[in-house]
Amino acid sequence: MRRVIGYVFLLVGAFALVAAAVAGFWGRDAAATVPLNVNTTTVLDGTASGALAKSDTPVPVKYTRTTEAAPKESTDDVVVFVEAGCIMIQEGDTPACARAEDDDRVVTTTERAYAMDRKSSEVVEDQAKYVGEDRAVEGMTGLAGKFPFDTERHDYEYWDDTLGTTVIATYVDDVDIKGVKTYQFEVSASEDDASLSAGEDEVKDTEDDIRGTYEATQTIYVEPTTGSYIDQAATQKMVTSTGMVLIDAEMSYSDETVSNNASDAKDNIAQLNLIGTWIPVGGLVAGLIFLLIGLWLVLRGRKPNGGAHAAADDRTLVDA
């Protein structure tokens, strides 16, 4: 019976070692993948002025952005995101968003869809394949929605929707936000003759576009393990070629958004560490312990060499 139990321990130990090896070499990499069930709401508070804000002086505004994954359009390697953004002047009981024709408190509304690699978080080359010809942004590259897993302390190419090209996200410093270590990145974009808005044909980058100067900055605080945003502050100024200020805005994540991002990041880091560190290490230790116990039980369960036959031979000699 002791030997049977020993073989069971050996089997369990071997299984634990295999599980530890799989988790160590494959589990962490598999877990570091953008999920297909993302559905988040991000809120930024700030001020805005200009023609779109219907004011020459800064008025309080709130920017609400929803980001939702589209599982049907996504694949094992690529995730499709659909984003909708809305800036609203804060007057009275203001909704998160509304249609401009129904509510004059609307500053801007935006929509976009893009496909990114679930591992690298970089925008994939063939956008139309995933989001369709009508929604695809031609030439879209770089980072758009998040930074990569295991973000490093160096510069990244970051997509700018207004310019229709990438700009540089420059690493600045390590910053602790609500107990979460983040990397601070600075993004700056500008153009003296940019396409600020589509014209009457409602198609951007055509001859009747509204053109002028464009200036924008972003300070992004990225949790490096997951590549997720913890905090962000942004400015944007658009002035038409005729000198009219379209918008001059300054906004940053709300306190609630920062707190939620920090809490989610801590949970996601814990899951990645569990799969990538604790399961492999725990499996290795447990496997070795089970193997040693099993080997000891098996060896203890064996009879000495020739034990039964030697006793019988002794009795025969005595009888003789």
GUDO-659580 format. One record per residue (C-alpha): residue in three letters; chain; x, y, z. Coordinates in steps of 0.5 Angstrom, whole numbers, plus 500, padded with zeros to 3 digits. Each point is the difference from the previous one (the first is absolute). Last residue first. Example, Ala and Ser with C-alpha at 12.3 -4.5 7.8 and 13.67 -1.06 7.14 Angstrom:
2
REC  res  chain    X    Y    Z
REC  ser      A  527  498  514
REC  ala      A  498  493  502
***
This chain:
320
REC  res  chain    X    Y    Z
REC  ala      A  536  439  516
REC  asp      A  494  503  504
REC  val      A  505  506  501
REC  leu      A  502  500  493
REC  thr      A  493  501  497
REC  arg      A  498  505  505
REC  asp      A  506  504  497
REC  asp      A  498  499  493
REC  ala      A  493  503  502
REC  ala      A  503  506  503
REC  ala      A  504  502  494
REC  his      A  495  499  495
REC  ala      A  496  505  504
REC  gly      A  505  505  500
REC  gly      A  504  499  494
REC  asn      A  502  507  499
REC  pro      A  496  504  506
REC  lys      A  493  502  499
REC  arg      A  498  506  496
REC  gly      A  495  505  503
REC  arg      A  505  505  503
REC  leu      A  503  501  493
REC  val      A  493  501  497
REC  leu      A  498  505  506
REC  trp      A  507  504  499
REC  leu      A  499  501  493
REC  gly      A  493  502  501
REC  ile      A  502  505  505
REC  leu      A  505  503  496
REC  leu      A  496  500  494
REC  phe      A  495  504  504
REC  ile      A  505  505  503
REC  leu      A  503  501  493
REC  gly      A  493  501  497
REC  ala      A  498  505  505
REC  val      A  506  504  499
REC  leu      A  499  500  493
REC  gly      A  493  502  500
REC  gly      A  500  505  505
REC  val      A  506  504  495
REC  pro      A  496  499  494
REC  ile      A  493  502  503
REC  trp      A  503  506  504
REC  thr      A  504  503  494
REC  gly      A  496  500  493
REC  ile      A  493  498  502
REC  leu      A  500  503  507
REC  asn      A  504  506  498
REC  leu      A  495  502  494
REC  gln      A  494  499  504
REC  ala      A  503  505  505
REC  ile      A  502  505  495
REC  asn      A  493  500  497
REC  asp      A  497  501  507
REC  lys      A  505  506  502
REC  ala      A  498  503  493
REC  asp      A  493  499  501
REC  ser      A  501  504  507
REC  ala      A  504  506  497
REC  asn      A  495  501  494
REC  asn      A  494  500  504
REC  ser      A  504  505  505
REC  val      A  502  504  494
REC  thr      A  493  500  497
REC  glu      A  497  502  506
REC  asp      A  505  506  501
REC  ser      A  498  503  493
REC  tyr      A  505  499  495
REC  ser      A  503  506  497
REC  met      A  498  506  495
REC  glu      A  502  506  497
REC  ala      A  497  503  494
REC  asp      A  500  506  495
REC  ile      A  495  499  494
REC  leu      A  498  502  494
REC  val      A  504  507  500
REC  met      A  499  504  494
REC  gly      A  506  503  497
REC  thr      A  498  499  493
REC  ser      A  505  494  499
REC  thr      A  496  497  505
REC  val      A  503  499  508
REC  met      A  499  494  503
REC  lys      A  503  499  507
REC  gln      A  501  493  504
REC  thr      A  502  499  507
REC  ala      A  500  493  504
REC  ala      A  501  497  507
REC  gln      A  500  492  501
REC  asp      A  500  495  505
REC  ile      A  501  493  501
REC  tyr      A  500  498  493
REC  ser      A  501  492  499
REC  gly      A  507  497  497
REC  thr      A  499  494  505
REC  thr      A  506  499  503
REC  pro      A  502  508  499
REC  glu      A  495  504  503
REC  val      A  499  506  495
REC  tyr      A  500  507  502
REC  ile      A  498  504  494
REC  thr      A  502  508  500
REC  gln      A  497  502  493
REC  thr      A  501  506  496
REC  ala      A  496  503  494
REC  glu      A  501  506  495
REC  tyr      A  497  500  493
REC  thr      A  500  506  496
REC  gly      A  495  501  494
REC  arg      A  496  496  495
REC  ile      A  492  499  499
REC  asp      A  500  495  495
REC  asp      A  497  502  493
REC  glu      A  505  497  496
REC  thr      A  500  493  503
REC  asp      A  504  497  506
REC  lys      A  493  499  504
REC  val      A  494  498  497
REC  glu      A  494  503  503
REC  asp      A  498  503  493
REC  glu      A  499  507  503
REC  gly      A  507  500  503
REC  ala      A  504  495  504
REC  ser      A  503  503  506
REC  leu      A  507  502  502
REC  ser      A  504  498  494
REC  ala      A  507  503  502
REC  asp      A  504  506  497
REC  asp      A  504  502  506
REC  glu      A  501  493  503
REC  ser      A  501  498  507
REC  ala      A  501  494  505
REC  ser      A  503  499  507
REC  val      A  500  493  504
REC  glu      A  503  500  507
REC  phe      A  500  493  503
REC  gln      A  500  499  507
REC  tyr      A  502  492  502
REC  thr      A  495  498  506
REC  lys      A  501  496  507
REC  val      A  494  500  503
REC  gly      A  498  502  507
REC  lys      A  495  505  499
REC  ile      A  505  503  494
REC  asp      A  507  499  501
REC  val      A  505  503  494
REC  asp      A  505  497  496
REC  asp      A  503  506  495
REC  val      A  500  503  494
REC  tyr      A  499  495  494
REC  thr      A  498  503  493
REC  ala      A  494  498  496
REC  ile      A  502  502  493
REC  val      A  495  502  495
REC  thr      A  497  496  495
REC  thr      A  495  502  494
REC  gly      A  493  502  498
REC  leu      A  502  507  503
REC  thr      A  493  500  504
REC  asp      A  500  493  502
REC  asp      A  507  500  503
REC  trp      A  503  493  501
REC  tyr      A  506  499  504
REC  glu      A  506  497  499
REC  tyr      A  504  498  506
REC  asp      A  506  503  504
REC  his      A  504  496  505
REC  arg      A  499  498  507
REC  glu      A  497  493  499
REC  thr      A  492  498  500
REC  asp      A  500  493  502
REC  phe      A  493  499  496
REC  pro      A  500  505  495
REC  phe      A  497  507  501
REC  lys      A  492  501  499
REC  gly      A  495  503  495
REC  ala      A  504  503  494
REC  leu      A  507  497  499
REC  gly      A  504  500  494
REC  thr      A  496  500  493
REC  met      A  494  503  496
REC  gly      A  502  500  493
REC  glu      A  492  501  497
REC  val      A  495  500  506
REC  ala      A  495  495  499
REC  arg      A  493  501  502
REC  asp      A  497  500  493
REC  glu      A  505  495  497
REC  gly      A  498  495  506
REC  val      A  503  499  507
REC  tyr      A  504  494  499
REC  lys      A  502  499  493
REC  ala      A  500  508  499
REC  gln      A  505  501  506
REC  asp      A  505  496  496
REC  glu      A  507  502  503
REC  val      A  498  498  508
REC  val      A  500  505  505
REC  glu      A  505  499  505
REC  ser      A  498  497  507
REC  ser      A  506  495  500
REC  lys      A  496  494  502
REC  arg      A  493  501  498
REC  asp      A  502  503  493
REC  met      A  495  506  499
REC  ala      A  494  501  496
REC  tyr      A  497  507  499
REC  ala      A  493  503  501
REC  arg      A  499  508  501
REC  glu      A  495  504  502
REC  thr      A  500  508  502
REC  thr      A  495  505  503
REC  thr      A  502  507  501
REC  val      A  497  506  504
REC  val      A  493  498  502
REC  arg      A  497  505  505
REC  asp      A  495  502  494
REC  asp      A  496  493  501
REC  asp      A  496  497  495
REC  glu      A  504  502  493
REC  ala      A  506  498  504
REC  arg      A  498  493  502
REC  ala      A  501  499  507
REC  cys      A  505  497  505
REC  ala      A  501  499  507
REC  pro      A  494  504  502
REC  thr      A  500  507  503
REC  asp      A  496  501  506
REC  gly      A  502  508  500
REC  glu      A  505  502  496
REC  gln      A  506  496  499
REC  ile      A  502  501  492
REC  met      A  501  493  497
REC  ile      A  505  497  497
REC  cys      A  499  493  497
REC  gly      A  504  494  498
REC  ala      A  498  493  497
REC  glu      A  505  495  499
REC  val      A  499  493  496
REC  phe      A  506  495  501
REC  val      A  502  494  496
REC  val      A  504  495  503
REC  val      A  505  496  496
REC  asp      A  504  494  501
REC  asp      A  495  495  502
REC  thr      A  495  504  496
REC  ser      A  495  506  500
REC  glu      A  494  502  496
REC  lys      A  496  496  504
REC  pro      A  503  502  507
REC  ala      A  499  507  499
REC  ala      A  503  503  506
REC  glu      A  497  507  503
REC  thr      A  504  506  502
REC  thr      A  495  506  502
REC  arg      A  503  507  501
REC  thr      A  497  505  504
REC  tyr      A  503  507  500
REC  lys      A  497  505  505
REC  val      A  500  508  499
REC  pro      A  500  506  504
REC  val      A  501  507  496
REC  pro      A  506  503  498
REC  thr      A  499  507  497
REC  asp      A  498  502  493
REC  ser      A  494  495  501
REC  lys      A  496  496  495
REC  ala      A  504  494  502
REC  leu      A  501  498  492
REC  ala      A  501  508  499
REC  gly      A  506  500  505
REC  ser      A  501  498  507
REC  ala      A  501  494  504
REC  thr      A  500  498  507
REC  gly      A  502  493  504
REC  asp      A  497  494  502
REC  leu      A  502  493  497
REC  val      A  496  494  500
REC  thr      A  502  493  498
REC  thr      A  494  494  499
REC  thr      A  502  493  499
REC  asn      A  498  494  496
REC  val      A  505  495  499
REC  asn      A  498  493  499
REC  leu      A  505  497  494
REC  pro      A  506  500  505
REC  val      A  507  504  498
REC  thr      A  505  494  501
REC  ala      A  505  499  505
REC  ala      A  497  494  503
REC  ala      A  502  496  494
REC  asp      A  508  502  502
REC  arg      A  499  499  507
REC  gly      A  497  493  499
REC  trp      A  505  498  495
REC  phe      A  507  499  503
REC  gly      A  499  500  507
REC  ala      A  493  498  500
REC  val      A  502  494  496
REC  ala      A  506  498  504
REC  ala      A  496  501  506
REC  ala      A  494  495  498
REC  val      A  506  495  498
REC  leu      A  503  500  507
REC  ala      A  493  500  503
REC  phe      A  498  493  496
REC  ala      A  507  497  501
REC  gly      A  498  501  508
REC  val      A  493  498  499
REC  leu      A  503  493  497
REC  leu      A  506  499  505
REC  phe      A  495  501  506
REC  val      A  495  495  497
REC  tyr      A  506  495  499
REC  gly      A  502  501  507
REC  ile      A  492  499  502
REC  val      A  501  493  496
REC  arg      A  507  499  504
REC  arg      A  497  501  507
REC  met      A  494  495  498
***
